[in-house]
Amino acid sequence: MSGTVLIVEDDPSIREMMQEALAAQGHSAMVAASGEEALTLLEIRPVDLVIMDLRMPGMNGVETAIAMKHRWPHRPIILCTVCEEWRVREHIGRSIQAYLPKPFTFHQLKDTVETTLAGVP
């Protein structure tokens, strides 16, 4: 299943790698360098899935995920993090559909995106 994915990542090299990997799988990918930019983009264009870094300058991934869930409660979010999953869940409950541990491989990215999109009604 292909879809439109918003990648929210402050590191340009990781953003580019993710965008290329998702395009190779048939997904359309938009990119944002910050949580604030992501929220602005979502006002303009809907997406099927958000993949977001946890640690970003300004609005971090937790704050951005909470803001997204208030506006778009059914939009799935994958959070990329080097933290342990239970610590992140502690902060945002069940707002996140999946976690992608950093560093991750192309196959982990592909599998996590496919599994998450398959669960979207």
C-alpha positions as CSV (number, residue, x, y, z in Angstrom):
1,M,0.0,0.0,0.0
2,S,1.5,3.3,-1.0
3,G,0.6,6.7,0.5
4,T,1.7,10.2,1.2
5,V,4.1,10.5,4.0
6,L,5.3,13.5,5.9
7,I,8.9,13.1,7.2
8,V,9.7,15.5,10.1
9,E,13.5,15.4,10.8
10,D,15.9,18.2,11.5
11,D,18.9,16.3,10.1
12,P,19.0,17.0,6.3
13,S,20.9,13.8,5.5
14,I,18.5,11.6,7.3
15,R,15.5,13.5,5.8
16,E,16.9,12.9,2.3
17,M,17.7,9.2,2.9
18,M,14.1,8.6,4.2
19,Q,12.6,10.5,1.3
20,E,14.5,8.5,-1.2
21,A,13.8,5.2,0.5
22,L,10.1,5.9,0.6
23,A,10.0,7.1,-3.0
24,A,11.7,3.8,-4.0
25,Q,8.7,2.0,-2.3
26,G,6.1,4.0,-4.3
27,H,5.3,6.5,-1.6
28,S,5.0,10.3,-2.1
29,A,7.0,12.0,0.6
30,M,6.9,15.6,1.9
31,V,9.6,16.9,4.3
32,A,9.7,19.3,7.2
33,A,12.7,20.3,9.3
34,S,10.8,21.1,12.4
35,G,7.6,20.4,14.3
36,E,6.3,23.9,13.5
37,E,6.9,23.4,9.8
38,A,5.2,20.1,9.9
39,L,2.0,21.6,11.5
40,T,2.0,24.3,8.8
41,L,2.3,21.7,6.0
42,L,-0.5,19.6,7.4
43,E,-2.8,22.5,7.3
44,I,-2.2,22.8,3.5
45,R,-2.0,19.2,2.5
46,P,-3.3,16.0,4.1
47,V,-1.0,13.0,4.4
48,D,-1.6,9.3,5.2
49,L,1.3,9.0,7.7
50,V,3.8,11.1,9.7
51,I,7.3,9.8,10.5
52,M,8.9,12.1,13.0
53,D,12.1,12.4,15.0
54,L,11.7,12.7,18.7
55,R,14.6,15.1,19.4
56,M,14.4,18.3,17.3
57,P,15.1,21.9,18.2
58,G,12.1,24.1,18.9
59,M,9.0,22.0,19.2
60,N,10.2,18.4,19.8
61,G,8.5,15.2,18.6
62,V,6.4,14.7,21.7
63,E,5.0,18.2,21.6
64,T,4.4,18.0,17.8
65,A,2.7,14.6,18.1
66,I,0.4,15.9,20.8
67,A,-0.5,19.0,18.7
68,M,-1.1,16.8,15.7
69,K,-3.4,14.4,17.6
70,H,-5.5,17.4,18.8
71,R,-6.1,18.5,15.2
72,W,-6.0,15.2,13.4
73,P,-6.7,12.4,15.9
74,H,-6.7,9.6,13.4
75,R,-3.5,10.4,11.5
76,P,-0.9,7.7,12.3
77,I,2.5,8.7,13.6
78,I,5.7,6.8,13.6
79,L,8.2,8.2,16.1
80,C,12.0,7.8,15.4
81,T,13.9,7.7,18.6
82,V,17.0,6.5,20.3
83,C,15.1,6.4,23.6
84,E,13.4,3.3,25.0
85,E,9.8,2.9,23.8
86,W,8.3,2.8,27.3
87,R,9.8,6.1,28.2
88,V,8.3,7.8,25.2
89,R,4.9,6.1,25.8
90,E,5.0,7.5,29.3
91,H,4.8,11.0,27.9
92,I,2.3,10.7,25.1
93,G,0.3,7.6,25.8
94,R,-1.2,5.9,22.8
95,S,-0.8,8.8,20.4
96,I,2.0,7.0,18.5
97,Q,1.2,4.0,16.3
98,A,4.8,2.8,15.9
99,Y,8.4,3.4,17.0
100,L,11.4,3.3,14.7
101,P,14.7,2.9,16.8
102,K,17.6,5.0,15.6
103,P,19.7,4.0,13.9
104,F,17.4,2.1,11.6
105,T,17.9,0.2,8.4
106,F,16.1,0.7,5.1
107,H,14.2,-2.6,5.7
108,Q,13.1,-1.5,9.2
109,L,11.8,1.8,7.7
110,K,10.0,0.0,4.9
111,D,8.4,-2.7,7.2
112,T,7.3,-0.1,9.8
113,V,5.7,2.1,7.2
114,E,3.9,-0.8,5.5
115,T,2.7,-2.2,8.8
116,T,1.4,1.2,10.0
117,L,-0.3,2.0,6.7
118,A,-1.9,-1.4,6.6
119,G,-3.6,-0.7,9.9
120,V,-5.1,2.6,8.7
121,P,-8.9,2.3,8.1
